[in-house]
Structure formats: C-alpha cells, structure tokens
Amino acid sequence: MARPKKAPAKRGRKPAAQKAEAPALPKAVVAANKAVEKAAKAVAAQQTKVEAAEKKAAAAKTKASAAKATAAAKRAATSANAKVKAEKAKLQTVKAALRAANTALKVAEIEAKAEAAAAASKEAVAAYEAQLATKADAELAKAVADFEKKWRKARAKADATKVKARAKKEAAKAKTAAKKLKAKAAAAEKAAQPKAKPGRPAKAKTAAAKDGAPKRRGRPPKAAAAAPAKDAAPKRRGRPPKAAAAPAKDAAPKRRGRPAKAAAAAPAKDAAPKRRGRPPKAAAAAPAKDAAPKRRGRPPKAAK
C-alpha cells in the first residue's frame, strides 16, 4: 500500500513576531516630556540668535577698529555688543527653563514609578488573595472529606449499636409472641378434646372392697370402745375430781382465807409498857461538880 504524500510546505518569510506594546505613560510624564522638548527647541533657537549676534558684533567691531572708521560704525559696534549681551541673557533664561523642565520630567517619572509600584503591589496582593482563596477551597474540600469520613465511621458504629439493640428487642418480642401463640394453640388443642364428666373421678375399687360391705361416704365411724367394768362409775364429762386428803384426828377444821398470826410471847411482869415512836436517847453521865458549864459555839484556842 502506497504511503500518502505529505502536503508541500509553504515557502516564504516567517511572519515577524509582534512586538509587545509599551505600557502607556502617565499623563504627567507625557506633559513633562513635551515641556522639555519645547524648552530644548527654545534653547536651540536662542543659541542660533546668540551666534548670529556675535557674528554681527564681530563684523561691527572690525569696521569700528579701521583707520577711517566713522562714528556710525563705532555706534553699530556698540549696538551689536549690546545685542549679543541681550541674546545671551535670553539664552540663560531659556536654559534655566530647560533645566526646570528636565527636573519636572524626573519628578514626574519618579511619581509614575511610585504609582506603578503601588499598582504592582496591589496586583500582587490581589494575586496572593486569589491564591489563598484557591488554597482555602482545596483545603476546605479536603477537610470536608476527612470530616465526612470520620462522621460516617462514627455514625456507622452508632447505627450498628442501635441495630443490635433493636434486633435484641425484636427477638424478645418475637419470643413473647411465639410463647403466646403456643399457649393459644395448646388451649385450642385442649378445647378440641372431648370433655370429661364433672366431679371427682371415681377411684379404682380395691380387692378388699369387693368382698366387704359397701363403702359409706363421709367420715369413717370411730372404733368401738372396750366394754366398761361392772363396778366402775359412769364416766363424767369435764375435769376429774381431786383426790380426797385424809384429815388428821387432832387437826382443827381448815379455815379459808389468810392464816392467823403466831401468838406473841407473854410480856414480862416488870417490863415497862411498850411505847410507840422513836426510842428515847441514852441518859448522859452526870457532870462533875468542879467542871465548868458547857459553852455553846466554837471552843476557845489553847493558851500558848
């Protein structure tokens, strides 16, 4: 298979690269440049006038210095010299204006540079602000993603705990419901069975009952008591009587109530009759004849 031919390249000059447009100068700088150019033109024109005046003054001086010079030639030379001085004075004024214009141009350029620097700083601040905003957006997205991850993890854990508790609750509920249904089923099964006769079921007859007398309902009769003795007294209901004690021959008949006090001993013949109350004090010894009478109060101190 033949290869496709390439399109022939166009020959000729390459287009010239477009020059970057110079930034527009501030109005103050443009005005200062115009003033400088005007002052420079004025200086050049005044310089031409000064040179022309100097040529005329030189020619007039040559005529005035001649041997046959007239008074008019001398006056013309003086006027030419004055003209030169006047033009030179004008030239100094124009040059001073040019210097002032150059100074104004420098000031304008400096101010323009300061304004450009301020604008550049503002642009740098704006660019930095935009950079920070972009960075903040990126960091915010990352933080939101991290927070979402942590939140989802914690939420999943909490949901798992809730699901486990709910499952336990539902299992208990299902167990209770199954128990109730089982009880209902047992009750239904019991109700479906044939009903028995009301009352206590009959007991199975024992072998002894078959041969003996027919069984009597109620409490069984008491066993027959042994035949009472012939000489025994008839049985009396209540507390049995006490055994009779054998009375003493010489004893007095028993008296009911408090027993009598024992008889006191017979008083002596010479004893004084008994006096009720506190017994009298013992009689004090008879005082001596020479003893001083007893004094009441504190006893006197012993003599030294």
C-alpha positions as CSV (number, residue, x, y, z in Angstrom):
1,M,0.0,0.0,0.0
2,A,1.4,3.4,-1.1
3,R,2.0,5.9,1.6
4,P,0.1,9.2,1.4
5,K,2.1,12.1,0.2
6,K,2.7,15.0,2.6
7,A,1.4,18.4,1.6
8,P,4.2,20.6,0.4
9,A,5.3,23.2,3.0
10,K,4.7,26.8,2.2
11,R,7.8,28.7,1.4
12,G,8.4,32.4,2.2
13,R,9.3,34.7,5.1
14,K,8.0,33.9,8.5
15,P,5.7,36.5,10.0
16,A,7.6,38.9,12.2
17,A,6.9,38.4,15.8
18,Q,4.6,41.0,17.2
19,K,6.4,43.4,19.5
20,A,4.9,43.8,22.9
21,E,3.2,47.2,23.2
22,A,5.0,49.5,25.5
23,P,2.9,50.4,28.5
24,A,1.2,53.8,28.2
25,L,3.0,56.6,30.0
26,P,1.2,58.6,32.6
27,K,-0.2,62.0,31.5
28,A,2.2,63.9,33.8
29,V,5.2,62.3,32.2
30,V,3.9,63.0,28.7
31,A,3.3,66.6,29.6
32,A,6.8,66.9,31.2
33,N,8.3,65.4,28.0
34,K,6.6,68.0,25.9
35,A,7.7,70.8,28.1
36,V,11.3,69.5,27.9
37,E,11.2,69.3,24.1
38,K,9.7,72.8,23.9
39,A,12.4,74.2,26.2
40,A,15.1,72.4,24.2
41,K,13.8,73.9,20.9
42,A,13.8,77.3,22.6
43,V,17.4,76.9,23.8
44,A,18.5,75.8,20.3
45,A,16.7,78.8,18.7
46,Q,18.2,81.2,21.2
47,Q,21.6,79.8,20.7
48,T,21.3,80.4,17.0
49,K,20.3,84.0,17.7
50,V,23.3,84.4,20.0
51,E,25.7,83.1,17.4
52,A,24.2,85.5,14.8
53,A,24.5,88.4,17.2
54,E,28.1,87.5,17.9
55,K,28.9,87.5,14.1
56,K,27.3,90.9,13.6
57,A,29.2,92.2,16.7
58,A,32.5,90.9,15.3
59,A,31.9,92.5,11.9
60,A,30.9,95.8,13.5
61,K,34.0,95.7,15.7
62,T,36.1,95.2,12.6
63,K,34.6,98.2,10.9
64,A,34.9,100.3,14.0
65,S,38.6,99.4,14.5
66,A,39.5,100.5,10.9
67,A,41.7,103.6,10.5
68,K,39.0,105.5,8.6
69,A,36.1,104.3,10.9
70,T,33.2,106.6,11.2
71,A,31.2,107.4,14.3
72,A,28.3,105.5,12.8
73,A,30.5,102.3,12.6
74,K,31.5,102.8,16.2
75,R,27.9,103.2,17.3
76,A,26.9,100.0,15.3
77,A,29.7,98.0,17.0
78,T,28.4,99.2,20.4
79,S,24.8,98.2,19.5
80,A,26.0,94.8,18.2
81,N,27.8,94.2,21.5
82,A,24.6,95.1,23.5
83,K,22.6,92.8,21.2
84,V,24.9,89.9,22.0
85,K,24.6,90.5,25.7
86,A,20.8,90.7,25.5
87,E,20.6,87.4,23.4
88,K,23.0,85.7,25.8
89,A,20.8,86.8,28.7
90,K,17.8,85.3,26.9
91,L,19.7,82.2,26.3
92,Q,20.4,81.8,30.0
93,T,16.7,82.2,30.7
94,V,15.8,79.6,28.2
95,K,18.4,77.2,29.5
96,A,17.0,77.7,33.1
97,A,13.5,76.8,31.7
98,L,15.0,73.7,30.1
99,R,16.6,72.7,33.4
100,A,13.3,73.2,35.2
101,A,11.6,71.1,32.5
102,N,14.1,68.3,32.9
103,T,13.7,68.4,36.7
104,A,9.9,68.3,36.3
105,L,10.3,65.4,34.0
106,K,12.4,63.5,36.5
107,V,9.9,64.2,39.3
108,A,7.0,63.0,37.0
109,E,8.9,59.8,36.1
110,I,9.7,59.1,39.8
111,E,6.0,59.7,40.7
112,A,5.0,57.5,37.8
113,K,7.3,54.7,39.1
114,A,5.9,55.1,42.6
115,E,2.3,54.8,41.2
116,A,3.4,51.8,39.2
117,A,5.0,50.2,42.2
118,A,1.8,50.8,44.2
119,A,-0.3,49.3,41.4
120,A,2.1,46.3,41.2
121,S,1.8,45.8,45.0
122,K,-2.0,45.9,44.7
123,E,-1.9,43.4,41.9
124,A,0.5,41.2,43.9
125,V,-1.9,41.4,46.9
126,A,-4.8,40.5,44.7
127,A,-3.0,37.6,43.2
128,Y,-1.9,36.4,46.6
129,E,-5.5,36.7,47.8
130,A,-6.7,34.7,44.9
131,Q,-4.0,32.1,45.5
132,L,-5.1,31.9,49.2
133,A,-8.8,31.5,48.1
134,T,-7.9,28.7,45.8
135,K,-5.8,27.0,48.5
136,A,-8.6,27.5,51.0
137,D,-11.1,25.9,48.7
138,A,-8.8,22.9,48.2
139,E,-8.2,22.6,52.0
140,L,-11.9,23.0,52.7
141,A,-12.7,20.2,50.3
142,K,-10.1,18.0,52.0
143,A,-11.3,18.9,55.5
144,V,-14.9,18.2,54.4
145,A,-13.9,14.8,53.0
146,D,-12.0,14.0,56.2
147,F,-14.9,15.1,58.4
148,E,-17.3,13.1,56.2
149,K,-15.2,10.0,56.6
150,K,-14.9,10.3,60.4
151,W,-18.6,11.2,60.7
152,R,-19.7,8.2,58.6
153,K,-17.4,5.9,60.6
154,A,-18.8,7.1,63.9
155,R,-22.4,7.0,62.5
156,A,-21.9,3.5,61.2
157,K,-20.7,2.4,64.7
158,A,-23.7,4.1,66.4
159,D,-26.1,2.6,63.9
160,A,-24.6,-0.8,64.4
161,T,-25.2,-0.5,68.2
162,K,-28.8,0.7,67.6
163,V,-29.4,-2.2,65.1
164,K,-28.0,-4.7,67.6
165,A,-30.3,-3.3,70.4
166,R,-33.3,-3.3,68.0
167,A,-32.6,-6.9,66.9
168,K,-32.4,-7.9,70.6
169,K,-35.7,-6.2,71.3
170,E,-37.4,-7.7,68.2
171,A,-36.1,-11.1,69.1
172,A,-37.6,-10.8,72.6
173,K,-40.9,-9.6,71.1
174,A,-40.9,-12.5,68.7
175,K,-40.2,-14.9,71.5
176,T,-43.0,-13.5,73.6
177,A,-45.4,-13.6,70.6
178,A,-44.4,-17.2,69.9
179,K,-45.0,-18.1,73.5
180,K,-48.4,-16.6,73.4
181,L,-49.3,-18.4,70.1
182,K,-48.0,-21.6,71.6
183,A,-50.2,-21.1,74.6
184,K,-53.2,-20.4,72.3
185,A,-52.5,-23.5,70.3
186,A,-52.3,-25.6,73.4
187,A,-55.6,-24.1,74.7
188,A,-57.2,-24.8,71.3
189,E,-55.9,-28.3,71.3
190,K,-57.2,-28.8,74.8
191,A,-60.6,-27.4,73.9
192,A,-60.8,-29.8,70.9
193,Q,-60.5,-32.8,73.2
194,P,-63.8,-34.5,74.5
195,K,-64.9,-33.0,77.8
196,A,-64.8,-35.4,80.9
197,K,-67.8,-35.8,83.4
198,P,-67.9,-33.1,86.1
199,G,-66.8,-34.0,89.6
200,R,-64.0,-36.1,91.1
201,P,-63.0,-39.1,89.1
202,A,-64.0,-42.5,90.6
203,K,-61.3,-44.3,92.3
204,A,-60.4,-47.9,91.3
205,K,-62.1,-50.5,93.5
206,T,-59.7,-52.5,95.7
207,A,-59.9,-56.2,96.1
208,A,-61.0,-55.8,99.8
209,A,-63.9,-53.6,98.9
210,K,-65.3,-56.2,96.5
211,D,-65.7,-58.8,99.3
212,G,-66.6,-56.4,102.1
213,A,-69.6,-54.2,102.9
214,P,-70.5,-51.4,100.5
215,K,-68.3,-48.2,101.1
216,R,-70.0,-45.4,103.1
217,R,-69.5,-41.8,102.1
218,G,-68.2,-39.3,104.8
219,R,-66.1,-39.7,107.9
220,P,-65.5,-43.3,108.9
221,P,-67.1,-44.4,112.3
222,K,-65.0,-44.4,115.4
223,A,-63.7,-47.7,116.7
224,A,-65.9,-49.2,119.4
225,A,-64.6,-48.6,122.9
226,A,-63.9,-51.6,125.3
227,A,-66.8,-52.7,127.5
228,P,-66.8,-50.8,130.8
229,A,-66.2,-52.7,134.0
230,K,-69.2,-53.7,136.1
231,D,-68.1,-51.9,139.3
232,A,-66.8,-48.7,137.5
233,A,-68.7,-45.5,138.0
234,P,-70.3,-43.9,135.0
235,K,-67.9,-41.6,133.0
236,R,-68.3,-37.9,133.9
237,R,-67.6,-35.1,131.5
238,G,-65.3,-32.3,132.5
239,R,-62.3,-32.0,134.8
240,P,-61.8,-35.1,137.0
241,P,-62.3,-34.5,140.8
242,K,-59.3,-34.0,143.1
243,A,-58.1,-36.9,145.3
244,A,-59.6,-36.5,148.9
245,A,-56.9,-36.0,151.5
246,A,-57.1,-38.0,154.8
247,P,-57.9,-35.5,157.6
248,A,-55.8,-35.6,160.8
249,K,-57.6,-36.6,164.0
250,D,-56.4,-33.7,166.2
251,A,-56.3,-31.1,163.5
252,A,-58.6,-28.1,163.6
253,P,-61.0,-27.7,160.7
254,K,-59.4,-25.9,157.7
255,R,-60.2,-22.2,157.5
256,R,-60.5,-20.3,154.3
257,G,-58.5,-17.0,153.8
258,R,-55.3,-15.6,155.3
259,P,-53.7,-17.8,158.1
260,A,-53.7,-16.3,161.6
261,K,-50.6,-14.7,163.0
262,A,-48.4,-16.5,165.6
263,A,-49.3,-15.6,169.2
264,A,-46.7,-13.2,170.8
265,A,-44.8,-14.2,173.9
266,A,-46.3,-13.1,177.2
267,P,-44.8,-9.7,178.4
268,A,-42.6,-9.7,181.5
269,K,-44.2,-8.5,184.7
270,D,-41.6,-5.8,185.5
271,A,-41.2,-4.6,181.9
272,A,-42.5,-1.1,181.1
273,P,-45.3,-0.8,178.7
274,K,-44.2,-0.6,175.0
275,R,-44.1,3.0,173.7
276,R,-44.8,3.8,170.1
277,G,-42.5,6.1,168.1
278,R,-38.7,6.8,168.3
279,P,-36.9,5.2,171.3
280,P,-35.5,7.8,173.9
281,K,-31.8,8.7,173.9
282,A,-29.5,7.1,176.4
283,A,-29.1,9.2,179.6
284,A,-25.8,11.2,179.7
285,A,-23.3,10.8,182.6
286,A,-23.8,13.1,185.5
287,P,-21.4,16.2,185.2
288,A,-18.6,16.7,187.7
289,K,-19.1,19.2,190.4
290,D,-16.0,21.3,189.6
291,A,-16.4,21.2,185.8
292,A,-17.3,24.4,184.0
293,P,-20.6,24.8,182.4
294,K,-20.7,23.7,178.8
295,R,-20.4,26.6,176.3
296,R,-22.0,26.8,173.0
297,G,-20.1,27.8,169.9
298,R,-16.5,27.4,168.8
299,P,-14.2,26.2,171.5
300,P,-11.5,28.7,172.8
301,K,-8.0,28.5,171.5
302,A,-5.4,26.7,173.6
303,A,-3.2,29.1,175.7
304,K,0.4,29.4,174.5
